[in-house]
Amino acid sequence: MAIDLTTTSPAPTDDGRAGALDRVLHPRTVAVVGISDASKFGSGVRRSLVSETEFCFVHPKAEEVFGHPVFPDLRAIGRPVDAVFSAVGAERTVDVVEQAAEIGAGGVITIAGGFAEVGAHGAELQQRMVAAARAAGMPVVGPNGVGVINVARRLDLTMLAPFERRPGGLSAVTHSGAMIEAMASAAWRAGGVGLNLLVSAGNEAVTDLADYLDHFAADPATRVIALALEKIRRPDAFFAAAGRCLAAGKPIVALKLGRSERAQRMAASHTGTLTGDAWVYDVAFAQAGIQTATDIDDLVDRVQFLEQLPRERWSPVRGLAVLTVTGGFAQLASDLAEVEKVDVPEVTRLRPFIEENVPGGTVPNPLDATTFVGGVDGLWEKIVREYADAPEFDALLFASQHADWDQGRSDLSDRFADVADEATAKPFVVAPLAGLGGAWLDEYRARGVAVGNGLRGCLRGLHTMAAVVRTRPDALVRPARDIPAIPRPRADTIDVAEGRMLPFDATMNLLAAAGIPVAPWHLVDANGPVIPPFKGPYVVKLADVPHRTELGVVRVGVAAEDLETAVEELRAIAAACGQPSRVAVQPLLAGHGEAFVGINGAGELGPVVAFGLGGVFVEVMRRVAGRMAPMSDTDAEELVAEFDDIGVIDGFRGAPAWDRRALTATLVAASRLAAGGRDWIGSIDINPLIVGPDGVTAVDGLCLTRNGQG
């Protein structure tokens, strides 16, 4: 029976972007364009005919498709449809989108390549398609993707070969279409991961990651979200949508592609866009509460327990009990838990219990219970209950081979699950030691016991579950525009190799106005006084040179009587090198530590602030951390705390502890400066930031401008 959906067409959004995705991702009617009985892209549609969705077919030559009558074009259907699945080339796709907009379709799913990723003509076609879709407020999935799968509705509107998938709560968006198939393959194992919506976003010409996240946030069937992405095109909208997902209790795990220089070039040819600095993505994801993965298998491992277990069973995993019946894997579990940063406390108070019940047992956790426990009636249950009741443990893992050939010997697993049935809120997990688990493990998942993917895969999943539960509820990347714009200083810039640089005094004034403590300075011009209004000893340097150390134009510990000589010496070097001749004089500040703060104002995700330890630690540790700007006080505190493991901030080798409050205040001030100067700051280096008894002081700064802001 025909379904009239005229009244359900989405209204355009204020900015002309696509409206709601409900109709195109959960369609009741689908028009298929370009598929015939012989089409190599028809297997998904053929499989979908068993669903409750109504299909109609558009083809210029075929008389029928899969036993259905055929229309010559979309207009001939005579009524709106929820989704149009287009399997024609780029030129015809533009016409399909224009007709779909004309008939009030809920959206178009297109698999065609040949758009912006191939050059100027393709970009022109893409612009025509975008104009038609946005004028109608109509979503477009793609182009240059593989389509959409709605597992619960048994809809496969893709160009992919058939593959198995289980329905569940994971919804995913990928830029590379093949990763949908890879994700489903990794999820199709014992326990595995149930799938809801799989979307191949392709070029994101009209509808992008932010739109899909907004849909997932409201979709009741989505419980956890996976992303495999090359680039975020609208960072502010993306992180706002991610915040709505997390507020709805739906964690996000992301795989960022294009980390290497070669991969970035491949991404450019693949999607028509350049990818950005992977480090900035890691920083932004961590700040937003988004978990990360390194490949598809790792991604599926990390979402597995979030999808398998109800939210009330998620645990912060501050104490994991690992039970095995093999000593070697008990040792391996201990090693891998340290690598994967999962807390596996030994709980020595249980040692007498273990010594009494397990012959030769000495280490309570991970526990090698030995095969002895299977031969003593009730002993295994006694051990599992003891560990389940221990307040030190908030998750239990039983690792055994659990292979297909073990089904007849799964008695210990059954009894482990029986204890889990006794109304404990702690997550219970079973997993094979290595390799593929037997299909029979799925029955434990049905009983509420999670089924992991090997020992390491389990630990990764538990680590991510813990990270999700421990994430601050207010984790958020705020838009830089939340901070009022700061005008660029009026001073003339200086041309340097890296671009256009503000003069030294303009930069120091900028930092001071932002609330960053700065050291006093005195500038010596051609005929100006040399002696500053503050006491020495002094640091004397060329003021308007970006890399002073390389040029040898810094003098430290200069006495008052030697100032004129030092100034003349530096002016001579400036003349010989063709550098500006102004000289800066500052007091030599004593401190017990150095840090550096950097601002990158030109990143594709927005301005970011970097922080690290200065002095010898920069050379030895080569470690830097960061946050997107603006950051909150808590963001800054957590940024500083990332260096706690080194021991310097709390006092290194008897040195005084650093003033954390002063550090965090400076980082927050730097982030507000970065956000306020978003339209013109290229970068700012504050190095060194001296840590002393009275807080922190910036003794130098280098600011590069951008966007012609000279």
KOLZADO-225922 format. One record per residue (C-alpha): residue in three letters; x, y, z. Coordinates in steps of 0.25 Angstrom, whole numbers, plus 5000, padded with zeros to 4 digits. Each point is the difference from the previous one (the first is absolute). Layout:
<nodes>
alaXYZ/...
</nodes>
This chain:
<nodes>
met500050005000/ala500550144996/ile500450095012/asp499850154999/leu501250065007/thr499850144995/thr499850065014/thr501249945005/ser501050074991/pro501150075009/ala500050165000/pro501450064997/thr500950045011/asp500350155002/asp501349994993/gly499549924988/arg500649875005/ala499349865000/gly498949985009/ala499649885008/leu500649874996/asp498949915005/arg499349984987/val501349964992/leu500649915011/his498749945004/pro499250004987/arg498649944998/thr500150024985/val501349994992/ala500150044985/val501249924994/val500650074988/gly500949934990/ile500049865005/ser499549884991/asp500049855002/ala501449994994/ser500650115008/lys501249975008/phe499650105010/gly498649935002/ser500349905011/gly499750095012/val498750054994/arg499549864996/arg500349955015/ser499250125005/leu498749964993/val499749915011/ser499950135009/glu498750075003/thr500550124992/glu499250034987/phe500950004987/cys499950064987/phe501050004989/val500450104989/his500849964988/pro500050054986/lys500049874993/ala499549885009/glu498649964999/glu500049955015/val501149985011/phe499949885009/gly498649984996/his499650155003/pro499450094989/val501050114996/phe499850154999/pro500850094989/asp500450105010/leu499750055015/arg498950104995/ala499249884994/ile499949945014/gly499050115003/arg500250015015/pro501150035010/val500949895005/asp500849995012/ala501349964994/val500650004986/phe501149904998/ser500850044988/ala501049914993/val500350084988/gly501250084995/ala500350145005/glu499350084988/arg498749925002/thr500150015015/val499950155000/asp498749984992/val499549905010/val500350105012/glu499250114992/gln498849914998/ala500149945014/ala499950155005/glu498950034991/ile499149885004/gly500250035015/ala500949875003/gly500549995014/gly501549984995/val500949944990/ile501049895002/thr501150014989/ile501149914997/ala500650074988/gly501450054999/gly500550104990/phe499750135009/ala501050095007/glu501049895003/val500350004985/gly500250144996/ala499350134995/his498949934992/gly499749915011/ala500050125010/glu499050074991/leu499149884999/gln500049995015/gln499750155002/arg498749984991/met499649885009/val500350085013/ala499250124995/ala498749914996/ala500149935013/arg500250125009/ala498950084993/ala499049885004/gly500649985014/met500349854995/pro501149915006/val501049944990/val500849885005/gly501350004992/pro500450014989/asn501249924998/gly499649905011/val499349865000/gly498750035006/val499249975013/ile499649885008/asn498950005010/val500249865006/ala498750005009/arg499150034988/arg500849904991/leu500350114990/asp501349994992/leu500150124991/thr501449994996/met500949954989/leu500749895009/ala499949854999/pro499149935010/phe500649985013/glu499449965014/arg499750095011/arg499349995013/pro499050115005/gly500450095012/gly500450135005/leu501250054992/ser499850114990/ala501250034991/val500450114990/thr501349984991/his500650084989/ser500649884994/gly498949914996/ala500849875000/met500150025015/ile498549985002/glu500249864995/ala501349985008/met499350055013/ala498949904998/ser500949894997/ala500850035013/ala498750005008/trp499549874994/arg500649915011/ala499649935012/gly499450115009/gly500450104990/val499350134998/gly498650034996/leu499850104989/asn498950104998/leu500350114989/leu501249994991/val500350134992/ser501050024989/ala500150155000/gly501050014988/asn500350154996/glu498950055009/ala499650104990/val498750035007/thr499849925012/asp501249995010/leu500549935012/ala499450115009/asp498649974994/tyr500249855002/leu500450025014/asp498750095003/his499249884994/phe500749905009/ala499850085012/ala498550004998/asp499949864994/pro499449905011/ala500749884994/thr501450065000/arg500749975013/val501550024996/ile500650074988/ala501349964992/leu500650104990/ala501149974990/leu500350144994/glu501050084992/lys499650145003/ile499050085008/arg499450104991/arg499250085010/pro500849995014/asp499050095008/ala498849924995/phe500749875001/phe500450025015/ala498650065004/ala499449874994/ala501049915007/gly499650075013/arg498649974997/cys500349854998/leu500849995013/ala498950085008/ala499049894994/gly500949895006/lys500649964986/pro501549995000/ile500850024988/val501349934995/ala500750064989/leu501149954990/lys500750124994/leu500649964986/gly501150084993/arg501050005011/ser501349994992/glu500550094989/arg499749904989/ala498649965006/gln499750154999/arg500450014985/met499149874998/ala498850065007/ala500150134992/ser499949924987/his498949915006/thr499150105006/gly500450134994/thr500550065013/leu501250015008/thr500149945014/gly500550085012/asp501049975011/ala499649875006/trp500650055014/val498950115000/tyr498949904997/asp500549925012/val500050125009/ala498650054996/phe499449865001/ala500649985014/gln499550145004/ala498649964994/gly499949875007/ile500149924987/gln500849875001/thr501049964989/ala500549884993/thr501149974991/asp499449904990/ile498749934997/asp500249885009/asp500550095011/leu498750094998/val499149885001/asp500749945012/arg499850145007/val498550014997/gln499749855003/phe499650015015/leu499450144998/glu499049934990/gln499949865007/leu499750055014/pro498950095005/arg500450145005/glu499749965014/arg501149894999/trp501150094995/ser501150015010/pro501250105002/val500949875002/arg500850055011/gly500249865004/leu500049894990/ala500049855005/val500649914989/leu499749855002/thr500749894992/val500349855002/thr501450024993/gly501250065006/gly500650064987/phe498850084997/ala499950055014/gln501450064998/leu499650054986/ala498850065005/ser500850085011/asp501050054989/leu498950044990/ala499250075011/glu501250095002/val500150034986/glu498650034998/lys499950085012/val498949915007/asp500150005015/val500249855005/pro500350025015/glu500649885007/val499150015013/thr501049935009/arg498949985011/leu499449894991/arg501349925001/pro499649925012/phe498749964993/ile500849964987/glu501049925008/glu498949935007/asn499249964988/val501049994988/pro501249915002/gly501350084997/gly499250134998/thr500750125005/val499650124991/pro498650045001/asn499950084988/pro500149964989/leu499649875005/asp500549874995/ala498949915006/thr500649884993/thr499149884994/phe499949955015/val498850095002/gly499249934990/gly500149875008/val499550055013/asp498550015001/gly499750155003/leu501450055001/trp500050084987/glu498750075004/lys500550035013/ile501250074994/val499250084990/arg499150055011/glu501150045009/tyr500650084989/ala498650064996/asp499750045014/ala501450065002/pro499950165000/glu501350014994/phe499549944987/asp498950074991/ala500249914988/leu500349854998/leu500649934988/phe500149854998/ala501049964989/ser500149864995/gln500249954986/his498550004997/ala500249944986/asp498949934992/trp500649865005/asp499950055014/gln498450005000/gly499949875007/arg501050055011/ser499450135003/asp499649965014/leu500850115006/ser499550114991/asp498549955003/arg500350015015/phe500750144998/ala498750044993/asp499149945011/val500750095011/ala499850124990/asp498549975001/glu500050025015/ala499650154998/thr501450065001/ala500150134992/lys501549984997/pro500349964985/phe500449864998/val500849974988/val500449874993/ala501149994989/pro500849914993/leu501550015003/ala500350024985/gly499449974987/leu498649994997/gly499049965011/gly499049894997/ala498650044995/trp499449945012/leu500550125008/asp498850084995/glu499149945010/tyr500850075011/arg499750134994/ala498549975000/arg500249985015/gly500650145002/val501549955001/ala500950074990/val500849924990/gly501350064996/asn501049994989/gly501249935006/leu500850055012/arg500650134994/gly498750034993/cys499249985013/leu501050105007/arg499850104989/gly498549995002/leu500150015015/his501050124999/thr499050084991/met498849975008/ala500850055012/ala500450124993/val498550034996/val499549985014/arg501150095006/thr499950114989/arg499550135006/pro498550034997/asp500450144996/ala501149964990/leu499850094988/val500850074989/arg499450145000/pro500050094988/ala501050104999/arg499050104997/asp499549995014/ile501150105003/pro499950144996/ala500950044988/ile501350065004/pro500550104989/arg501449994994/pro501050105006/arg500250124991/ala501549985000/asp500749974986/thr500449864998/ile501449954997/asp500249904988/val500749885004/ala500249864994/glu498849955007/gly499150114996/arg499650135007/met500550025014/leu499550115010/pro501150085006/phe500549965014/asp499350115008/ala498749984993/thr500049855003/met500350025015/asn499050115001/leu499049904994/leu500349895010/ala499950095011/ala498750064996/ala499549854999/gly500349985015/ile501349934998/pro501150055010/val501250054992/ala501450045004/pro500450154999/trp500750054988/his500850124995/leu500250024985/val501250074995/asp499850084987/ala501150064991/asn500150125009/gly499349965013/pro500549985014/val500749875003/ile499849995015/pro498649945003/pro499150055012/phe500249865007/lys501249945007/gly500949894994/pro500749914997/tyr499350004986/val499749924988/val500350074987/lys499549964986/leu499650054987/ala498550035002/asp499449974986/val500749874996/pro499249875000/his501249905002/arg501050075009/thr500749885005/glu500449964986/leu500550134997/gly500750025013/val499450135004/val499649975015/arg500950055011/val499749945014/gly500550065014/val500450134994/ala500550105011/ala499550154999/glu501450054997/asp500149904988/leu498650044994/glu500550094990/thr501149914995/ala498949884999/val499150104992/glu501050044990/glu500549864998/leu498649954997/arg499750124991/ala501349964992/ile499449864998/ala498750064995/ala500750084990/ala500849894995/cys498849914999/gly499050104995/gln499149995012/pro499350115008/ser500950075009/arg499150025012/val500549945013/ala499249955012/val500550005014/gln499349925011/pro500349965014/leu500649865002/leu498949935007/ala500349895010/gly499149885000/his500049855003/gly499349964987/glu499750034986/ala498849974991/phe499550044987/val498750044994/gly499650004985/ile498850054993/asn499749954986/gly498950094995/ala499949944986/gly499649855002/glu498849944993/leu499349975013/gly500250145005/pro501150065009/val500749915009/val500950025012/ala501349925002/phe500749985014/gly501349935004/leu501150005009/gly501250094996/gly501550005002/val500749864999/phe498649935001/val499650054986/glu501349944994/val499949875008/met498549975001/arg499550064987/arg498750005005/val498850104999/ala498650005003/gly498950104996/arg498550045000/met499150074991/ala499750155003/pro499350055008/met500349905011/ser499350005014/asp500750005013/thr499849855001/asp500649984986/ala501250085004/glu500249925013/glu499949874993/leu501050054989/val501050035011/ala499749865007/glu500449934987/phe501550035005/asp499849955014/asp500749864997/ile501350084997/gly500050055014/val500650144996/ile498750085003/asp499949955015/gly501550035002/phe501249934993/arg501249955009/gly499650095011/ala499650124992/pro498850085004/ala498649964994/trp499550084989/asp498850095002/arg498949924993/arg499050115002/ala500950104993/leu500249904989/thr498649974997/ala499650155001/thr501150034989/leu499549884991/val498550055001/ala500550144997/ala500849954988/ser498849924995/arg499150135001/leu501050074992/ala500149894989/ala498550004999/gly499850155000/gly501150024989/arg499449894992/asp499950084988/trp501550054999/ile500949925009/gly500949904993/ser500849965012/ile500650045013/asp501149945007/ile500250045015/asn501449945003/pro500550005010/leu498950015011/ile500850015013/val499449935012/gly500550075013/pro499650035014/asp499050104996/gly499349924989/val500350004985/thr500650114991/ala500150014985/val501350054996/asp499949994985/gly498949994989/leu500049984985/cys498750034993/leu499749974985/thr498850064993/arg499249944989/asn499050034989/gly500750124995/gln499950065014/gly501350084998/
</nodes>
